[in-house]
Amino acid sequence: MNKEIVSKSKIISLHAIDGEKQNGDFNSNILFNFIDVIKRHSNTLYLTVAIQSVEIPYSFYNVSMNYNTIYYSVDGVFYTMTIPEGNYTATTFITEFNSQFSLGSHNKTATLSISKSTGKFTLTPSDDTFSITIYYSQTTSHRILGLKQDTTFSYNIGVGNTFSFPANLLGTQKIKIFSSALSCDNISSFHLGSNELIDVVSVNASPFELINYSNTNIKESHMKATEVQQIDIILRDEYNSEIDFNGIDWSISLVITEYLLGETIRPFGNFEEIFLKNKKKEMEKTFKKVNQNKENKKDKKEEESIMIDKTLQFLTDS
């Protein structure tokens, strides 16, 4: 008999609180210790995975542990400034920066300000007796500051020096969902090739609200594995850093579909057509039965007639 590909799907509900935390209260790297989520069959061809829905609390900050340090020097002496985690506006960030700089052991002051027309920060030392150099690669908040490269800021007749790019306090805009157990052939520009990316969710809520995502079209990704034991989920931002959810749990629902080589299944076709065809068959059976009954009755009558003839035959025998 000819065979064709058949499929069967399984919904998997994941809640962060039920898994093993791999990065502490960041809550963005979770291992779920299932047993035989999908077991390979002899006729298994391949598996696909699709995110069905996502509910993620917007509990991460625009200035997080991943992006809150500033590495700088004053007259050749190096210092590290750490901005406390939280959600900042340009104004509150400026206030924190200026306060921390003035408390530095260098005993110097400087003023961070922002242009309303360009959105760029400017840093101005308090006088021309010193300069400040901020180092790009060691400064994790370089995107927030708009820093392009190692930059020296001098008094410059009281106007200071402006950062290269506008300040960026937008925070995380994309949540990328990764899994080694469910790894697919998806591609991201960060890796410039295939990786363990499953799906990407846009941040469509404000801080402290709920981010919702629903995959209405159930788009599937072809999995590399043909069986699944444990499931690991890693949530990263657009810069590929593991997101700090500050201990708050999230939920994800997956659909894993197994495609197998199975027996041919005939399609139902047009229901009305099938109904009429079956009805015709039933009517033919009924007519056949009625005709058969008629034939049986006719035969019985003929039989009875012959018996009567035989009984009355003695009247003619003489």
Backbone as CSV, one residue per row, in Angstrom:
resi,resn,N_x,N_y,N_z,CA_x,CA_y,CA_z,C_x,C_y,C_z
1,MET,0.840,-1.192,0.000,0.000,0.000,0.000,0.880,1.249,0.000
2,ASN,0.467,2.267,-0.729,1.206,3.524,-0.742,1.144,4.192,0.626
3,LYS,2.200,4.969,0.958,2.259,5.652,2.243,2.368,7.142,2.018
4,GLU,1.893,7.910,2.971,2.030,9.353,2.897,2.404,9.886,4.275
5,ILE,2.782,11.172,4.346,3.206,11.769,5.605,1.973,12.170,6.420
6,VAL,1.931,11.717,7.656,0.873,12.107,8.588,1.526,12.840,9.758
7,SER,0.737,13.561,10.544,1.309,14.344,11.646,0.473,14.223,12.899
8,LYS,1.118,14.464,14.020,0.419,14.557,15.301,1.122,15.612,16.142
9,SER,0.326,16.416,16.835,0.868,17.562,17.573,0.678,17.394,19.068
10,LYS,1.561,18.079,19.818,1.494,18.054,21.275,1.696,19.468,21.792
11,ILE,0.767,19.940,22.638,0.904,21.247,23.272,1.734,21.095,24.547
12,ILE,2.711,21.984,24.736,3.570,21.959,25.923,3.482,23.316,26.603
13,SER,3.024,23.322,27.844,2.886,24.553,28.618,4.070,24.680,29.573
14,LEU,4.792,25.801,29.477,5.980,26.034,30.297,5.751,27.255,31.190
15,HIS,6.032,27.102,32.470,5.939,28.213,33.408,7.271,28.279,34.154
16,ALA,7.895,29.443,34.162,9.257,29.583,34.697,9.399,29.038,36.112
17,ILE,8.355,29.178,36.919,8.438,28.738,38.318,8.637,27.227,38.448
18,ASP,8.265,26.466,37.400,8.345,24.997,37.450,9.711,24.456,37.037
19,GLY,10.584,25.312,36.504,11.870,24.842,35.996,13.022,25.128,36.944
20,GLU,14.213,24.671,36.539,15.444,24.932,37.296,16.105,26.189,36.756
21,LYS,16.315,27.171,37.629,16.925,28.432,37.218,18.417,28.232,36.960
22,GLN,18.856,28.626,35.776,20.258,28.483,35.406,21.026,29.807,35.556
23,ASN,20.310,30.914,35.745,20.991,32.203,35.944,20.345,33.002,37.082
24,GLY,19.984,32.286,38.135,19.468,32.927,39.340,18.183,33.686,39.102
25,ASP,18.083,34.853,39.758,16.857,35.641,39.680,16.710,36.408,38.370
26,PHE,17.679,36.273,37.473,17.471,36.800,36.121,16.233,36.129,35.508
27,ASN,16.049,34.829,35.842,14.864,34.076,35.391,14.735,34.003,33.869
28,SER,15.853,34.093,33.160,15.783,34.064,31.692,16.469,32.843,31.100
29,ASN,16.959,31.945,31.956,17.577,30.702,31.494,17.041,29.592,32.384
30,ILE,16.062,28.856,31.858,15.326,27.870,32.663,15.406,26.491,32.009
31,LEU,15.639,25.471,32.828,15.661,24.087,32.356,14.455,23.351,32.918
32,PHE,13.685,22.721,32.029,12.510,21.947,32.417,12.839,20.462,32.264
33,ASN,12.821,19.732,33.377,13.247,18.328,33.377,12.106,17.374,33.047
34,PHE,11.646,17.447,31.812,10.637,16.491,31.345,11.282,15.116,31.135
35,ILE,10.434,14.110,30.985,10.904,12.776,30.602,10.211,12.409,29.297
36,ASP,11.000,12.234,28.248,10.460,11.825,26.941,9.302,12.716,26.483
37,VAL,9.603,13.962,26.211,8.595,14.876,25.676,8.095,14.330,24.342
38,ILE,9.034,14.049,23.471,8.735,13.401,22.186,9.719,12.253,22.025
39,LYS,9.200,11.044,21.878,10.063,9.872,21.697,10.047,9.471,20.231
40,ARG,11.209,9.266,19.673,11.314,8.930,18.255,10.674,7.579,17.954
41,HIS,9.871,7.534,16.877,9.299,6.290,16.391,10.090,5.828,15.169
42,SER,9.907,4.574,14.813,10.660,4.029,13.675,10.315,4.740,12.370
43,ASN,9.101,5.314,12.315,8.677,5.989,11.087,8.662,7.519,11.221
44,THR,9.330,8.061,12.282,9.418,9.517,12.456,10.308,10.116,11.374
45,LEU,9.807,11.123,10.691,10.590,11.807,9.665,11.269,13.051,10.231
46,TYR,10.490,13.928,10.871,11.062,15.136,11.458,10.054,15.760,12.416
47,LEU,10.532,16.739,13.198,9.697,17.473,14.142,9.706,18.952,13.794
48,THR,8.641,19.633,14.153,8.610,21.095,14.045,8.160,21.656,15.388
49,VAL,8.538,22.912,15.640,8.122,23.586,16.866,7.542,24.942,16.510
50,ALA,6.546,25.365,17.266,5.942,26.689,17.083,5.559,27.235,18.449
51,ILE,5.831,28.525,18.654,5.351,29.185,19.864,3.869,29.464,19.664
52,GLN,3.032,28.976,20.560,1.597,29.229,20.463,1.224,30.541,21.142
53,SER,1.740,30.754,22.346,1.459,32.003,23.061,2.548,32.277,24.082
54,VAL,2.680,33.562,24.433,3.693,34.003,25.394,3.062,35.048,26.304
55,GLU,3.325,34.932,27.595,2.921,35.948,28.565,4.154,36.263,29.415
56,ILE,4.730,37.454,29.205,5.954,37.848,29.899,5.739,39.183,30.607
57,PRO,5.909,39.232,31.920,5.796,40.512,32.629,6.960,41.447,32.236
58,TYR,6.638,42.706,32.006,7.677,43.702,31.690,8.317,44.121,33.013
59,SER,9.153,43.236,33.553,9.774,43.470,34.859,11.255,43.831,34.736
60,PHE,11.764,43.914,33.512,13.176,44.272,33.297,13.305,45.781,33.152
61,TYR,14.509,46.296,33.387,14.738,47.741,33.395,15.483,48.207,32.151
62,ASN,15.332,49.505,31.832,16.099,50.032,30.695,17.554,50.285,31.065
63,VAL,17.830,50.387,32.360,19.222,50.381,32.836,19.331,49.167,33.758
64,SER,19.826,48.082,33.205,19.910,46.822,33.944,21.358,46.506,34.271
65,MET,21.550,45.391,34.956,22.903,44.955,35.318,23.765,44.728,34.072
66,ASN,23.103,44.444,32.947,23.852,44.214,31.706,24.419,45.513,31.114
67,TYR,23.791,46.640,31.435,24.129,47.899,30.754,24.186,49.080,31.719
68,ASN,24.926,48.941,32.817,24.894,50.036,33.803,26.265,50.510,34.296
69,THR,27.349,50.153,33.605,28.671,50.601,34.054,29.286,51.609,33.077
70,ILE,30.059,52.511,33.631,30.801,53.515,32.846,32.250,53.481,33.319
71,TYR,33.130,53.126,32.412,34.563,53.023,32.738,35.263,54.256,32.182
72,TYR,35.882,55.042,33.063,36.460,56.303,32.629,37.752,56.603,33.385
73,SER,38.458,57.599,32.913,39.676,58.042,33.593,39.661,59.560,33.741
74,VAL,40.279,60.008,34.813,40.486,61.441,35.050,41.981,61.647,35.255
75,ASP,42.585,62.382,34.320,44.036,62.622,34.370,44.827,61.327,34.510
76,GLY,44.425,60.302,33.744,45.176,59.051,33.692,44.856,58.045,34.781
77,VAL,43.992,58.382,35.731,43.583,57.455,36.801,42.209,56.884,36.434
78,PHE,42.052,55.538,36.558,40.839,54.864,36.082,39.800,54.655,37.190
79,TYR,38.544,54.781,36.785,37.421,54.641,37.718,36.275,53.899,37.013
80,THR,35.423,53.280,37.833,34.207,52.649,37.300,32.993,53.218,38.028
81,MET,32.043,53.725,37.252,30.786,54.214,37.809,29.704,53.181,37.503
82,THR,28.937,52.822,38.508,27.837,51.876,38.319,26.517,52.585,38.617
83,ILE,25.682,52.689,37.582,24.361,53.304,37.742,23.420,52.256,38.338
84,PRO,22.751,52.548,39.457,21.816,51.559,40.040,20.749,51.143,39.020
85,GLU,20.393,49.866,39.048,19.377,49.355,38.119,18.039,50.071,38.315
86,GLY,17.335,50.263,37.221,16.018,50.883,37.300,15.585,51.416,35.956
87,ASN,14.391,51.979,35.907,13.887,52.620,34.697,14.153,54.121,34.788
88,TYR,14.924,54.614,33.836,15.359,56.011,33.864,14.822,56.788,32.669
89,THR,14.571,58.062,32.897,14.394,59.015,31.806,15.745,59.698,31.616
90,ALA,15.878,60.515,30.578,17.134,61.242,30.379,17.434,62.120,31.588
91,THR,16.409,62.738,32.137,16.591,63.644,33.282,17.083,62.909,34.518
92,THR,16.441,61.770,34.850,16.856,61.032,36.054,18.219,60.384,35.861
93,PHE,18.538,60.003,34.621,19.865,59.439,34.349,20.941,60.517,34.555
94,ILE,20.686,61.713,34.058,21.630,62.831,34.213,21.874,63.122,35.692
95,THR,20.795,63.143,36.455,20.911,63.420,37.897,21.783,62.386,38.582
96,GLU,21.564,61.111,38.269,22.350,60.031,38.873,23.815,60.110,38.456
97,PHE,24.067,60.359,37.167,25.445,60.453,36.662,26.192,61.588,37.364
98,ASN,25.606,62.765,37.377,26.286,63.924,37.965,26.561,63.724,39.448
99,SER,25.597,63.104,40.141,25.760,62.849,41.572,26.915,61.882,41.827
100,GLN,26.935,60.782,41.059,27.980,59.782,41.269,29.363,60.317,40.890
101,PHE,29.436,61.122,39.825,30.734,61.663,39.409,31.301,62.588,40.501
102,SER,30.446,63.383,41.089,30.909,64.323,42.112,31.367,63.612,43.383
103,LEU,30.889,62.365,43.579,31.276,61.593,44.763,32.523,60.744,44.526
104,GLY,33.093,60.807,43.304,34.275,60.028,42.974,35.489,60.454,43.781
105,SER,36.405,59.525,43.978,37.599,59.813,44.783,38.560,60.778,44.102
106,HIS,38.273,61.148,42.842,39.111,62.117,42.138,38.840,63.556,42.594
107,ASN,37.756,63.746,43.369,37.416,65.077,43.884,37.212,66.110,42.777
108,LYS,36.652,65.650,41.678,36.337,66.556,40.561,34.827,66.547,40.321
109,THR,34.346,67.542,39.632,32.933,67.569,39.243,32.821,67.799,37.741
110,ALA,31.699,67.304,37.202,31.418,67.498,35.777,29.912,67.504,35.607
111,THR,29.469,68.028,34.488,28.024,68.128,34.253,27.638,67.397,32.974
112,LEU,26.731,66.433,33.128,26.133,65.763,31.977,24.820,66.472,31.682
113,SER,24.599,66.844,30.431,23.359,67.520,30.029,22.887,66.912,28.714
114,ILE,21.680,67.289,28.271,21.142,66.743,27.022,20.539,67.857,26.172
115,SER,20.691,67.728,24.862,20.108,68.684,23.926,18.682,68.267,23.601
116,LYS,17.734,69.177,23.745,16.343,68.875,23.419,16.133,68.694,21.920
117,SER,16.997,69.304,21.112,16.822,69.223,19.662,17.474,67.981,19.051
118,THR,18.613,67.537,19.599,19.307,66.369,19.026,19.159,65.109,19.874
119,GLY,18.794,65.274,21.134,18.694,64.112,22.020,20.053,63.559,22.418
120,LYS,21.127,64.325,22.215,22.478,63.855,22.546,22.940,64.422,23.884
121,PHE,23.675,63.565,24.628,24.277,64.014,25.876,25.535,64.838,25.580
122,THR,25.831,65.790,26.472,27.096,66.537,26.446,27.704,66.450,27.837
123,LEU,29.012,66.179,27.893,29.711,66.101,29.181,30.724,67.243,29.262
124,THR,30.616,68.036,30.348,31.484,69.209,30.514,32.186,69.165,31.867
125,PRO,33.507,68.976,31.891,34.249,69.088,33.160,34.051,70.472,33.769
126,SER,34.203,70.588,35.074,33.923,71.852,35.762,34.933,72.951,35.447
127,ASP,36.138,72.580,35.011,37.135,73.594,34.626,38.130,72.970,33.660
128,ASP,39.109,73.760,33.246,40.061,73.278,32.241,41.316,72.669,32.846
129,THR,41.258,72.309,34.139,42.429,71.698,34.774,42.475,70.186,34.598
130,PHE,41.407,69.611,34.070,41.392,68.161,33.872,40.478,67.800,32.699
131,SER,40.629,66.578,32.228,39.761,66.033,31.170,39.284,64.651,31.592
132,ILE,38.236,64.191,30.926,37.640,62.878,31.238,37.633,62.039,29.971
133,THR,38.104,60.818,30.080,38.039,59.900,28.942,37.140,58.724,29.305
134,ILE,36.149,58.459,28.479,35.252,57.312,28.685,35.608,56.252,27.651
135,TYR,35.774,55.001,28.116,36.257,53.904,27.266,35.090,53.027,26.799
136,TYR,34.989,52.908,25.490,33.848,52.252,24.852,33.697,50.781,25.258
137,SER,34.737,49.976,25.047,34.596,48.521,25.204,34.360,48.104,26.653
138,GLN,34.831,48.877,27.619,34.621,48.537,29.025,33.376,49.201,29.613
139,THR,32.713,50.046,28.824,31.504,50.738,29.293,30.275,50.016,28.769
140,THR,29.566,49.321,29.651,28.402,48.537,29.199,27.200,49.428,28.859
141,SER,27.215,50.677,29.334,26.107,51.600,29.045,26.418,52.515,27.864
142,HIS,27.306,52.073,26.956,27.714,52.950,25.848,26.552,53.296,24.924
143,ARG,25.593,52.381,24.763,24.437,52.707,23.911,23.543,53.748,24.583
144,ILE,23.396,53.642,25.874,22.581,54.612,26.604,23.187,56.007,26.476
145,LEU,24.506,56.081,26.601,25.197,57.366,26.533,25.283,57.921,25.110
146,GLY,25.239,57.018,24.109,25.462,57.435,22.719,26.938,57.496,22.389
147,LEU,27.711,56.646,23.076,29.171,56.618,22.893,29.537,55.740,21.697
148,LYS,30.343,56.265,20.783,30.736,55.528,19.585,32.079,54.836,19.748
149,GLN,32.986,55.470,20.465,34.350,54.968,20.639,34.943,55.629,21.880
150,ASP,36.182,55.257,22.221,36.844,55.927,23.340,36.839,57.428,23.060
151,THR,36.335,58.199,23.999,36.163,59.636,23.765,36.653,60.437,24.971
152,THR,37.422,61.501,24.679,37.901,62.402,25.736,37.059,63.665,25.756
153,PHE,36.616,64.038,26.958,35.768,65.220,27.153,36.558,66.280,27.925
154,SER,36.683,67.449,27.335,37.428,68.540,27.972,36.491,69.706,28.279
155,TYR,37.015,70.675,29.015,36.218,71.845,29.407,35.724,72.615,28.186
156,ASN,36.604,72.802,27.215,36.259,73.386,25.911,35.490,74.711,26.069
157,ILE,36.080,75.600,26.817,35.514,76.935,27.069,34.100,76.850,27.664
158,GLY,33.904,75.837,28.483,32.641,75.726,29.193,31.511,75.051,28.442
159,VAL,31.762,74.606,27.200,30.678,73.955,26.435,30.842,72.440,26.370
160,GLY,31.993,71.921,26.804,32.218,70.485,26.847,32.235,69.831,25.475
161,ASN,32.024,68.513,25.491,32.004,67.738,24.252,30.741,66.885,24.197
162,THR,30.198,66.750,22.989,28.938,66.017,22.804,29.212,64.577,22.374
163,PHE,28.402,63.650,22.869,28.510,62.241,22.487,28.101,62.077,21.019
164,SER,28.524,60.976,20.416,28.335,60.774,18.971,26.882,60.542,18.577
165,PHE,26.140,59.793,19.399,24.781,59.395,19.039,23.773,59.894,20.068
166,PRO,22.488,59.940,19.693,21.454,60.301,20.676,21.428,59.302,21.830
167,ALA,21.035,59.778,22.985,20.877,58.898,24.144,19.811,57.841,23.837
168,ASN,20.045,56.627,24.322,19.114,55.529,24.041,18.653,54.905,25.353
169,LEU,17.488,55.325,25.803,16.905,54.785,27.031,15.638,53.988,26.735
170,LEU,15.549,53.485,25.495,14.380,52.694,25.093,14.323,51.341,25.794
171,GLY,15.477,50.819,26.178,15.509,49.501,26.807,15.298,48.386,25.798
172,THR,14.946,47.218,26.280,14.756,46.029,25.435,13.515,46.182,24.557
173,GLN,13.696,45.984,23.252,12.587,46.088,22.295,12.176,44.733,21.723
174,LYS,13.084,43.768,21.789,12.815,42.424,21.267,13.241,41.381,22.293
175,ILE,12.442,40.329,22.411,12.800,39.189,23.256,12.991,37.984,22.338
176,LYS,14.215,37.492,22.269,14.525,36.335,21.421,14.486,35.061,22.269
177,ILE,13.763,34.081,21.773,13.588,32.819,22.504,14.515,31.763,21.902
178,PHE,15.413,31.235,22.734,16.378,30.233,22.293,16.153,28.918,23.042
179,SER,16.549,27.817,22.408,16.516,26.506,23.062,17.444,25.559,22.314
180,SER,18.355,24.923,23.047,19.239,23.950,22.395,18.479,22.654,22.113
181,ALA,17.546,22.284,23.003,16.772,21.052,22.812,15.841,21.151,21.617
182,LEU,15.351,22.372,21.350,14.390,22.578,20.260,15.018,23.338,19.095
183,SER,16.345,23.327,19.002,17.037,24.162,18.015,16.573,23.876,16.583
184,CYS,16.501,24.961,15.814,15.958,24.901,14.451,16.984,25.431,13.452
185,ASP,16.532,25.638,12.239,17.392,26.194,11.195,17.182,27.696,11.042
186,ASN,16.654,28.342,12.091,16.417,29.785,12.020,17.737,30.555,12.032
187,ILE,17.688,31.784,11.551,18.902,32.582,11.382,18.717,33.948,12.045
188,SER,19.769,34.451,12.687,19.737,35.806,13.234,20.968,36.561,12.750
189,SER,20.844,37.880,12.629,21.970,38.698,12.146,23.104,38.727,13.168
190,PHE,22.777,38.501,14.447,23.826,38.497,15.470,24.805,37.365,15.235
191,HIS,24.270,36.179,14.869,25.115,35.007,14.650,25.548,34.862,13.193
192,LEU,24.836,35.550,12.292,25.098,35.429,10.846,25.059,33.977,10.394
193,GLY,24.114,33.251,10.885,23.967,31.848,10.498,22.928,31.184,11.372
194,SER,22.718,29.873,11.174,21.725,29.149,11.951,22.173,29.051,13.405
195,ASN,21.218,28.977,14.309,21.520,28.945,15.734,20.351,28.294,16.455
196,GLU,20.218,28.544,17.747,19.173,27.902,18.543,17.947,28.789,18.711
197,LEU,17.787,29.771,17.833,16.648,30.682,17.889,15.349,29.955,17.517
198,ILE,14.310,30.137,18.351,12.998,29.535,18.104,12.022,30.560,17.559
199,ASP,11.977,31.729,18.203,11.040,32.781,17.793,11.484,34.102,18.402
200,VAL,10.855,35.190,17.961,11.160,36.526,18.460,9.842,37.211,18.829
201,VAL,9.812,37.820,20.014,8.616,38.500,20.507,8.918,39.985,20.649
202,SER,8.061,40.830,20.088,8.209,42.279,20.247,7.675,42.707,21.603
203,VAL,8.370,43.657,22.217,7.912,44.198,23.506,6.786,45.189,23.206
204,ASN,5.553,44.770,23.448,4.384,45.563,23.065,3.639,46.118,24.275
205,ALA,4.362,46.295,25.378,3.748,46.807,26.597,4.669,47.843,27.239
206,SER,4.143,48.543,28.221,4.925,49.518,28.981,5.503,48.833,30.224
207,PRO,6.524,49.440,30.841,7.092,48.844,32.051,6.037,48.475,33.085
208,PHE,6.207,47.273,33.661,5.351,46.710,34.702,3.981,46.268,34.183
209,GLU,3.825,46.215,32.863,2.628,45.626,32.265,2.973,44.230,31.734
210,LEU,1.991,43.583,31.081,2.194,42.223,30.585,2.409,42.222,29.072
211,ILE,3.492,41.587,28.639,3.780,41.436,27.218,3.055,40.181,26.729
212,ASN,2.186,40.344,25.747,1.416,39.216,25.203,1.811,38.964,23.753
213,TYR,1.909,37.682,23.419,2.188,37.303,22.032,1.356,36.074,21.701
214,SER,0.682,36.120,20.562,-0.116,34.973,20.121,0.214,34.663,18.670
215,ASN,0.637,33.435,18.419,1.018,32.991,17.073,-0.232,32.473,16.368
216,THR,-1.021,33.390,15.838,-2.315,33.014,15.251,-2.166,32.109,14.029
217,ASN,-1.086,32.258,13.294,-0.881,31.441,12.085,-0.140,30.146,12.383
218,ILE,0.283,29.977,13.628,1.066,28.798,14.035,2.173,28.508,13.014
219,LYS,3.054,29.459,12.833,4.183,29.232,11.930,5.155,28.263,12.609
220,GLU,5.564,27.263,11.866,6.412,26.203,12.409,7.862,26.393,11.994
221,SER,8.769,25.932,12.837,10.195,25.906,12.509,10.658,24.448,12.539
222,HIS,11.421,24.074,11.529,11.915,22.705,11.399,12.999,22.446,12.437
223,MET,12.782,21.442,13.300,13.743,21.137,14.359,14.868,20.236,13.862
224,LYS,16.039,20.386,14.480,17.184,19.544,14.127,17.054,18.165,14.773
225,ALA,16.497,18.130,15.984,16.354,16.859,16.709,15.113,16.106,16.237
226,THR,15.111,14.797,16.445,13.933,13.989,16.125,13.326,13.371,17.382
227,GLU,13.876,13.727,18.542,13.267,13.366,19.811,13.665,14.417,20.849
228,VAL,12.850,14.578,21.888,13.081,15.619,22.880,12.956,15.022,24.276
229,GLN,13.949,15.271,25.115,13.900,14.840,26.509,13.609,16.074,27.373
230,GLN,14.665,16.754,27.861,14.476,17.995,28.615,14.248,19.159,27.651
231,ILE,13.713,20.257,28.184,13.546,21.470,27.382,14.198,22.635,28.117
232,ASP,15.094,23.320,27.431,15.725,24.516,27.988,15.200,25.739,27.232
233,ILE,14.947,26.816,27.947,14.482,28.061,27.338,15.388,29.201,27.824
234,ILE,15.937,29.957,26.869,16.763,31.127,27.193,16.142,32.337,26.505
235,LEU,15.900,33.387,27.270,15.316,34.616,26.735,16.389,35.700,26.702
236,ARG,16.666,36.203,25.492,17.715,37.207,25.301,17.133,38.465,24.669
237,ASP,17.831,39.584,24.864,17.407,40.823,24.215,18.013,40.928,22.822
238,GLU,17.779,42.040,22.133,18.254,42.193,20.761,19.771,42.227,20.651
239,TYR,20.467,42.450,21.778,21.931,42.466,21.779,22.499,41.149,22.282
240,ASN,21.619,40.175,22.436,21.948,38.797,22.799,22.346,38.595,24.261
241,SER,22.024,39.545,25.106,22.269,39.377,26.542,21.052,38.707,27.182
242,GLU,21.298,37.833,28.160,20.198,37.215,28.893,19.479,38.294,29.700
243,ILE,18.174,38.362,29.547,17.375,39.427,30.160,17.231,39.189,31.663
244,ASP,17.302,40.271,32.426,17.106,40.196,33.873,15.643,40.520,34.190
245,PHE,14.857,39.468,34.507,13.439,39.642,34.824,13.211,39.947,36.309
246,ASN,14.300,40.118,37.050,14.200,40.482,38.468,13.317,39.517,39.266
247,GLY,13.489,38.237,38.981,12.802,37.199,39.755,11.352,36.962,39.393
248,ILE,10.833,37.674,38.387,9.424,37.518,38.003,9.288,36.402,36.967
249,ASP,8.258,35.563,37.132,8.061,34.392,36.262,7.272,34.734,35.003
250,TRP,7.460,33.915,33.981,6.799,34.076,32.687,6.228,32.732,32.246
251,SER,5.392,32.763,31.207,4.785,31.535,30.667,4.917,31.493,29.151
252,ILE,5.167,30.299,28.629,5.242,30.082,27.180,4.526,28.774,26.851
253,SER,3.694,28.792,25.817,3.053,27.562,25.322,3.622,27.223,23.955
254,LEU,4.047,25.979,23.797,4.642,25.498,22.542,3.749,24.445,21.909
255,VAL,3.905,24.288,20.603,3.294,23.154,19.899,4.409,22.435,19.146
256,ILE,4.631,21.175,19.507,5.602,20.358,18.786,4.818,19.364,17.923
257,THR,5.130,19.350,16.637,4.428,18.465,15.704,5.401,17.425,15.170
258,GLU,4.982,16.165,15.247,5.789,15.056,14.736,5.215,14.619,13.391
259,TYR,6.071,14.575,12.383,5.662,14.113,11.052,6.198,12.705,10.842
260,LEU,5.278,11.791,10.482,5.628,10.381,10.342,5.222,9.863,8.969
261,LEU,5.858,8.791,8.560,5.480,8.107,7.330,4.415,7.092,7.702
262,GLY,3.161,7.321,7.239,2.063,6.450,7.651,1.285,5.913,6.473
263,GLU,0.219,5.119,6.769,-0.634,4.548,5.731,-1.398,5.662,5.021
264,THR,-1.753,5.406,3.752,-2.514,6.386,2.979,-3.875,6.623,3.626
265,ILE,-4.216,7.863,3.793,-5.526,8.226,4.326,-6.318,8.900,3.216
266,ARG,-7.477,8.298,2.882,-8.277,8.858,1.798,-8.976,10.138,2.278
267,PRO,-8.977,11.170,1.466,-9.688,12.387,1.854,-11.190,12.160,1.830
268,PHE,-11.938,12.900,2.647,-13.390,12.736,2.724,-14.088,13.173,1.440
269,GLY,-13.576,14.161,0.772,-14.209,14.659,-0.442,-15.451,15.458,-0.123
270,ASN,-16.390,15.518,-1.100,-17.602,16.301,-0.931,-18.618,15.511,-0.111
271,PHE,-19.042,16.080,1.042,-19.921,15.359,1.956,-21.279,15.056,1.326
272,GLU,-21.841,16.040,0.613,-23.165,15.856,-0.008,-23.126,14.729,-1.023
273,GLU,-22.033,14.694,-1.745,-21.862,13.651,-2.767,-21.858,12.265,-2.124
274,ILE,-21.095,12.183,-1.005,-20.991,10.907,-0.298,-22.351,10.508,0.275
275,PHE,-23.071,11.485,0.832,-24.382,11.216,1.417,-25.352,10.655,0.368
276,LEU,-25.408,11.306,-0.807,-26.317,10.873,-1.872,-25.945,9.487,-2.390
277,LYS,-24.623,9.263,-2.440,-24.157,7.966,-2.937,-24.574,6.850,-1.974
278,ASN,-24.398,7.111,-0.675,-24.779,6.121,0.340,-26.290,5.914,0.372
279,LYS,-27.027,7.022,0.199,-28.491,6.939,0.190,-28.969,6.080,-0.980
280,LYS,-28.301,6.281,-2.129,-28.662,5.508,-3.325,-28.429,4.016,-3.088
281,LYS,-27.307,3.727,-2.412,-26.989,2.322,-2.132,-28.044,1.703,-1.215
282,GLU,-28.454,2.480,-0.184,-29.471,1.982,0.746,-30.805,1.739,0.030
283,MET,-31.164,2.676,-0.878,-32.422,2.529,-1.623,-32.378,1.314,-2.533
284,GLU,-31.222,1.104,-3.147,-31.077,-0.068,-4.030,-31.242,-1.354,-3.237
285,LYS,-30.671,-1.351,-2.000,-30.800,-2.524,-1.130,-32.270,-2.772,-0.782
286,THR,-32.964,-1.644,-0.467,-34.379,-1.737,-0.091,-35.214,-2.270,-1.251
287,PHE,-35.006,-1.700,-2.470,-35.743,-2.160,-3.646,-35.463,-3.632,-3.929
288,LYS,-34.224,-3.991,-3.739,-33.837,-5.385,-4.003,-34.555,-6.320,-3.036
289,LYS,-34.634,-5.853,-1.763,-35.310,-6.664,-0.754,-36.808,-6.782,-1.054
290,VAL,-37.412,-5.614,-1.457,-38.848,-5.616,-1.792,-39.117,-6.541,-2.965
291,ASN,-38.299,-6.428,-3.984,-38.461,-7.290,-5.172,-38.279,-8.751,-4.818
292,GLN,-37.320,-9.004,-3.910,-37.066,-10.379,-3.501,-38.289,-10.944,-2.768
293,ASN,-38.877,-10.101,-1.932,-40.085,-10.520,-1.194,-41.234,-10.816,-2.157
294,LYS,-41.349,-9.929,-3.193,-42.396,-10.149,-4.197,-42.186,-11.463,-4.905
295,GLU,-40.948,-11.715,-5.283,-40.628,-12.967,-5.980,-40.947,-14.156,-5.090
296,ASN,-40.582,-14.016,-3.790,-40.842,-15.117,-2.855,-42.331,-15.382,-2.721
297,LYS,-43.136,-14.304,-2.638,-44.587,-14.456,-2.529,-45.172,-15.104,-3.785
298,LYS,-44.649,-14.687,-4.947,-45.134,-15.223,-6.222,-44.854,-16.718,-6.309
299,ASP,-43.613,-17.077,-5.905,-43.229,-18.484,-5.930,-44.114,-19.300,-4.988
300,LYS,-44.424,-18.683,-3.818,-45.238,-19.390,-2.834,-46.642,-19.633,-3.373
301,LYS,-47.202,-18.627,-4.064,-48.544,-18.750,-4.630,-48.579,-19.830,-5.696
302,GLU,-47.562,-19.848,-6.538,-47.500,-20.869,-7.595,-47.429,-22.260,-6.987
303,GLU,-46.679,-22.328,-5.872,-46.509,-23.609,-5.201,-47.852,-24.088,-4.634
304,GLU,-48.560,-23.125,-4.027,-49.862,-23.454,-3.451,-50.869,-23.867,-4.539
305,SER,-50.781,-23.183,-5.671,-51.689,-23.484,-6.782,-51.465,-24.904,-7.291
306,ILE,-50.197,-25.276,-7.368,-49.850,-26.637,-7.838,-50.386,-27.666,-6.861
307,MET,-50.271,-27.371,-5.557,-50.746,-28.307,-4.528,-52.263,-28.475,-4.621
308,ILE,-52.965,-27.334,-4.862,-54.432,-27.397,-4.995,-54.807,-28.236,-6.218
309,ASP,-54.093,-28.024,-7.298,-54.370,-28.765,-8.529,-54.203,-30.248,-8.298
310,LYS,-53.184,-30.589,-7.521,-52.912,-31.999,-7.266,-54.013,-32.609,-6.383
311,THR,-54.496,-31.807,-5.468,-55.539,-32.279,-4.545,-56.858,-32.536,-5.294
312,LEU,-57.156,-31.677,-6.271,-58.417,-31.795,-7.010,-58.294,-32.691,-8.240
313,GLN,-57.157,-33.230,-8.436,-56.920,-34.016,-9.646,-57.808,-35.270,-9.687
314,PHE,-58.151,-35.804,-8.469,-58.936,-37.071,-8.422,-60.313,-36.886,-9.080
315,LEU,-60.744,-35.608,-9.138,-62.052,-35.359,-9.730,-62.020,-35.606,-11.253
316,THR,-60.945,-35.482,-11.795,-60.844,-35.654,-13.250,-60.359,-37.035,-13.619
317,ASP,-59.822,-37.735,-12.555,-59.323,-39.096,-12.817,-60.494,-40.068,-12.755
318,SER,-60.962,-40.631,-13.849,-62.041,-41.630,-13.833,-61.982,-42.387,-15.147
